[in-house]
Amino acid sequence: MKRRRFLATTGGALAAAPHASRSREAASAAHPNILYLFSDQWRSTDHGYAGNTEVRTPHIDGLAREAVNFSNAVSGIPVCCPHRACLLTGQYPLTHGLFLNDLRLNTNAPSFAHALASAGYDTGYIGKWHLDGTGRSAYIPPERRQGFDYWKVLECTHNYNKSQYYDKTGTEPKVWDGYDAYAQTRDAVRYIQSRARPSGEDGAADEGKPWSLFLSWGPPHAPYRTGPKKWLDRYDKENLTLRKNVPPGKAKVAQETYAGYYAHCSALDECVGWLMDALRESGQLEHTIIVYTSDHGDMLWSRGQLKKQRPWDESLRVPFLVRCPESMKVTPKTIAAPINTPDIMPTVLSLAGAGVPDSVEGEDFSPVIRGEKTMDDNHALITCPAPFGQWQRKDGGREYRGIRTNRYTYTRALDGPWELFDNQADPFQQENLLGKPGRKALHDELEDKLRERLAQTGDDFAPAAELIKRGGYRVDAGGTVGYRDEKSLGQVSKPCRG
């Protein structure tokens, strides 16, 4: 697929340029380090910098003041494994084929880590992986680690206080000490400290190999009442402000959920503080790109629902902050145009001076971050190719395709147009504008944009059953890959484009 360009100067479109992987010989000490931080299921609105005054996130708020903030960033397929596959390949879900949880990502394309290694980076990954599909507690051998070298990882667990991991020393699991996000962050701090280099006379770091570290936290995903006691004690579960689209009948349970969720959020904010301190104290802060985000959001009882996969902002929108070293001369700012998951890999690689593999389908927004280009007609593709889990048909789940602009959300289901929201006038997405007087031209414009995106990504909007058949995947009656079913384990994703 030829990547579409949305970047433009005031006077005209940015010319497309071919991308090719850069060789190791082209790497130099000028490449900044990369610290990529992402949590599981933390929606964008629940940060102090985003206007939520009840959740305590001072360290992330401080990071936001120094960063480029994509205020309408979306997780284009808002569920764990598919998001991670899009992140590591820069591809859309029907290209890499991983649109269900608990499949194994294929190795058809160079990964994020492969591209960084080719540019001379050391690569590391700590925490939740959720891309191997061999069982959530199973050992993942080196050839299935998508190019990451430093390795302290478990496929998936939500037992945050008795969490296992595997490292490079053997095939037997180890156990993180206490609350796993704290322990994983301490390990990341040690990694950062071990990479500190003495400074030259001019104060710049001496030449050495750059590093990239991905830290993947399991919280604030449920269970919500399992965070550190000091944070659980901080939030009064009877006096928290709920989003206006939480039904009155769900108010009590929603407040209890918010309290536990916020406790996890504040614990992770504390982790961000430790990492920022480690970078400052080791002299590496101004030699490191920091990305802070999440894999998807959480409904948290908005519309009476929980979890993800939905096309609504609580599920879809994620935080996305990029802090660059002072030497890159990037001005902190807010960008309203959406950035999508496949766009992350090419954007970060380009910021780091690394080559972008030709297999990548996402857009490179590094010129926008640098202030060299402005956005032109940007809209992010949002999809649910196959509903499963908490989004099964019996619970209202359905296949959809749609687009999220900086103002509108438009979705289409298999049987036709589904919803159209003006997110500025209606931030809680309670008034569907489809069929309303004076809205036909807007609907037609958004439908044209959606059709164009689907054509570009080779998405023929086939029903879930057809896509599952194309991949040859084994699923249960609810469309879910059984991660406890040995017959379902080890299924490798396959391209499923039309």
N, C-alpha and C positions, 0 to 999 in steps of 0.2 A: 504494500500500500504506500502510495506517495504521501508524505506528511503534508498536511495543510498548514499554511502560514497565516497567523493572525496578527503578526507584529508589523507595525507600520510607522513611518515617520509622518510628520504633518504633511509632507509633500508627496508621498507615494508609498507603495508597498515595499517591504523588505524582500530583496531578491533571495530566492531559495538557494542554499549552498549545500553540496553533498557532505555527508558525514561519514567518516571512516575511522575505525579503531586506530588509536595512536600506539606506536611501538614503545617498548620499554626504554629504548635509547632516547626517545624524545622527552622522557620525564626529567624534571629538574627540581632542585630544592625550592624553586619559586612556587610550586604547587602548595596551596594551603592544606592543612589537615581538615578532616571532615568529621564532625560529631553529629550523628543523625539520631534524634530522640523521638520515639513514638510509643504511644500508649494504645491500649485496646479499649475502644468504646467511650471516648471522651469527646462530647460534642462541642462545637465551637463557642457557643454562647456562655458556657460555664467557666469563665475566667474573669478575673477582675478587669483586665484590660479591655475585655469585650462588653463590659457594662454590668456584669453580675457582681453586686457589692456584698453578697452573702457568702460566697465561696472564697476562701483565703488562698490566693496564689501570688504572693508578692514577688517571688523570684522570677516566675514566668512573666509577670507584668513588667519587671525590670528588663528582662530580655526583649519584650515587645517594644519597649521604648527605644531600643538600639537596633531594631530589626525592620526588615520589610515585611509587612503584614498583609497577606492575601486574605482579605476579610470575607470573601465568598468562596474559599477553597472547598472543593467537594471530593468525596470519595465516590468515584463514578460507578462503582459496583460495591455498595456499602455492606460488605460482609467480609469476615476475616481472611480466609485463604485467597479468594479472588483478588482482594486489594493487594495482598502481599505479592501475588504473582505479577500483577500489573506494576507494582513498585520495582521489583527486581528485574523485569524484562523491558519496561517502558512500552509494553504492548497492551492492546485492548483484549478483553476476556475471550472473545471467540478466536483470536489469533493464537494465544497460548493455550486456550482450551480449558483453563481451570476456572469454571464459573460456579462450582459447588465446593463446599467445605470437604476437607479430608481426602482430596485427591493429591497425587504427587506431581509437582511441577516438572515438566519435561526439561531437557537440556538442549533444545533446538537452537536457542538464541544465547549469545553472550549475556551474562548477567551484569548487574550493577558492579558486583565485586570483580568480575573478570575484566570489565572495562577499567576499573580503578587500578587493578594489578598491572594491566598493560601500560598504564601511565606511570608506573613506578611506586604505587601505593602498597603499604601493608594493609591488610583488610581484617576486620574483626567483627564478630557478632556475639551479643550476649542477650539471653532471655528467650522469649517465645518465638518459635519458628513457624509452625503450622503450614508447612509446605511439602511434607514428605509422605503423608498418607499411609504410613505403615503401622499406625497405632500411636496414640497420643503420648505414650510413655516409652516408645521404642527408641533404640539406638539408631542414629543416623550416620552412616559411614562417610568418610571424607569425600568420596566421589559424588555424593548427593548433597553437598553443602554449597553448591552454586558458587564456588570459588572463594569462599571465606576461609581464612587461615586461623586466626585466633578464634576460639570456639568454646563457649560455655552456654549450652542450649538445651532446651527440651521442646519437643514438638508442641505440646499444649497442656497446660494445667490451669485450673482456677482455684487450687488449694494453695493460697498464697503464703500460708504459714507452715507448710510442710512440702516445699516445692523442690523437685529434683532437677538435675541437669547432667549433661555429659560434657566432658572436655576432651582434650586430645590425648589424654594419658591412658585411655582404655575404654572398654565396652560396658563397664559397670557404672550405674548412676551414682551421683553424689547428691547431697542435700544442701540447699542454701540455708544459711543460718538465720532463722527468724523470718520476718516479713520479707518476701523474696525481692520486692522492688528495692528495698534498702540494701540488701546483700548484693544484688546485681549492680546497683549504683556504686557501692564501695569497690567492687571489682573493676568497674569502669574507671573510677578515680585512680586506682592503682595502675591501671593500664596507662592512663594519661600521665601520671607521675613518672612511670618508667620510660616514657618517650620524651621527657624533657631534655633539651639540648643546651649546653652552655652558650652564652651569648658572646658575640664578637665585640670588638671595641666600639662599634657603632650602635650597639644595642640590638642588632638584628640576630636572629637565630643562625647559628652556623649551619653549613650545608649538612643535610642528612635526609633519610628517607621519610617522606610524608606518610601519615597514617589516616585510616578511615575506620571509624568504629560505629556500628549500628547497635543501639541499646533499645530493646523491645520489651516494654513492661506489660504484664498481664492486667493489672488494674487500670482504670476503675471499673472494668467489666464485673458483672455479678459473680459471686455473691457480694452484696453491698455492705454487709455488717462484719467484715473480716479485716478491716484496716487496723492500724495501730490505735491503741486505746486512747492515747492523748488526743487524737483527731476525732475519734468517735465521741469522746466526751465534749468536744468543742461545739458540736452542732445539735441544736435543740430540734428534735424531730416534730415538734408541735408548732413551731413558729418559723417555718421557711416559706418563702414566696414561691408559689407554683406558676408555671407558664399558664397563660390564659386559655389554652386549649386542653387543659387537664379537666376532665368531667368532674363535677362536684362530688359524685359518688365515689370517685377514686382519690379524693383529697387526702384522706388520712394515710392510706397506704403509700401514696405518692410522697408525702412529707417524710415518712419513714425511709423510703427508698432514697430520696434526695440526701438525707442525713448521712447514710452509709456511703453513698456515691461521693459526696463532698469530702468525706474523710479520706477516701482513697485519693481524690484529686489533690488535697492539701499535702498528703504524704509524698506524692510524686513531685509537687512543687518544691518540697523540701529537698528532694533528690536533685532537682535542677540547680538549686542553690549550691549543693556540694560540688556539682560538676563545674559550675562557673568559678567557684573558689579554687578548685584544682587547676583549672586553666590559667587563672590569674597568677596563682602562686608559683606555678611552674614556668611562667613566662610564655605560655602558648596561646593565650586568649587572642592576641592580635595576629596569630598565624593559623587560625582555625575558623572554618565555616561551621556555623551551628544551625541545624534545622530542627525545629520542634513542630510535631504534628500528631495525628492519631489515625488509626486505620479506618474508623467510621464513627458515627455518633450512636445515640441511644434515645429511643422515644421517651423513656422514663415517665410513662403514663399519659403523655400527650395523646390526644384522641383515644385515650383508654388503653394504649398499647405499650409494649416493651420491646426492647432490642432494636434490630436493624433491618436491612434489606428494603425498607420502605423508601418511596421517593420524596418524602417530606423532610424538611430542613433539619429536624431533630436527629434523624437517622443519617442524613446525607452530608451536612456541612461539618467540616473539621477545622481545627486551628491549623494555620500554616505560617510559621515565622521563619525567616532566613536572616541570620546575623552574619555579616561579612567582616573580615579584618579591615582596619582603618586604611591599610595600604590599597585596598580595592576601591576606596572612595565611593562607597555605596551609601546614599543618603537614606536614613530611616524614613519610611513612608507607608501609607496604606494604599493598596491596590484593590479596587472593587471587582475587577474582572475575574471570573473564576479560573483557577488552575485546577487541573484534574490529575488523578493518580498517575496515568502514563506519562504526564509531563514532568514528573519529579526527576526521573533518572536523567533525561537529557539536560535539564536545567542545572542540576547540581554538577554533573560532569563538566558542562561548559564553564560554570563558575570556577571550577577547580583546574581548568586548563587541560582537561582530559578529553580524548576523542569519544564521540558518540557512535556506537555501532549502527550500521545500516539497518539492522533489524528493528530498531526502535521506531515506534509509531507516534509517540507523544511529541508535543511541541517544546521547543527550547525557549523558555522565558527569561533566560539570563540577560538579554539586552534590556528587557523591561526592568529587571531588578537593578541593573547598572544605571538606568535612566537614559539609555541610548535610544530607546524606541518607546512608542506608546502603543496602547492596545487598540485594535481595530476589529469590531464586530466579533468579539470573543464569546463563545458559548461552549459549555462543557456537556459532553454526552453522558447521560445517566442511564443505567440499565439494570434490569433483573431478568436474565435469560431463563432462569429456572427457579421458582420459589421453593423453599424447603425450610425445615426446622420450624422456627416461630413465625414463618410467613407462608405456611401451607394454605392450600385453597380453602379448607374448612374454616380457616381463621381470616379469610379475606385476601389471601395472597394471590398474586397474579403476575404473569409476565408483563413487563412494560419496557418501553424505551422512551426517552425524553431528553430534554435539554434544560440546563440551568444557566441563565444569563445573570448579570449583576442585578437584574430587577425581576425577571419572570422565571417561573417554573412551568414547563409544559410537558405533559406525559400522554402517551398513547398506549392503550392495551391492545390485545389481539383483536378485540371486537370494535376498535375505533378510538377516537379521541377520548381521553379520560378526565384530565384535570388541567386547569390553567389558573395560576395564581399570580397576582401582582404582589411581590414580596415586600415592596416598599410601603404600599398602602395597607397591606394585609399581612403583617409579619408572622402571624400565627396560622396562616393559610386556611382560613375558615370560609372563604367565599370563592367558589368555583365559577370562573368567568366564562366558561364555555357556554355558548348559546345566548349570552347576555347582549343586549342591544349595543351596537357600536364596537363590538369586540371581534367581529369576523376578520377584519384586515390583520389584526394582531395575531389571531389564531393561524391564518394562512401564512403569515411571515414566519412564525415559529415552526409550523409544520414543514415549510420549505427547508428551513435550517436543519430540522431533524432528518428529513429525507437525505439531505446532502451528507450529513454526518454518517448515517447508516451506510450509504453507498461507499464512502471513503473507507470505512472500517470493514467492509465485506459482510455486513450484518443484514441478512434477509428477513429478520424478525420471525424466525421459525418458532413454532411452539416448543415448549420445554421438552416434550417427549421426543421430538425430532432431533433436537440438539443432543440429548442424552444418547440417542441411537447413533448419531454421527460419531460421538466419542467412544461408543461401546461401553459406557459406564454402567455399573451395577448399582441400583438404588432401591430403596424400599418403597412401600406404597405411597409414602409422603414425599417422594423425590429426594430423600436424604441418603447420602453415602454412610453406611453403617461402620463407624470407626471402631466398634467393638465386635464386628462381624468379620471373622478371618477371611471369608470369601470376598469381602469387599476391600481388603487391605492391599496396598501397593498398586492401585490403579494409576497409571501414568496419564497425564493430560495430553490430549491430542487437538490439533487445530480443528475448529468446528464452524468455520466461516461458510457462508453460502456461496 
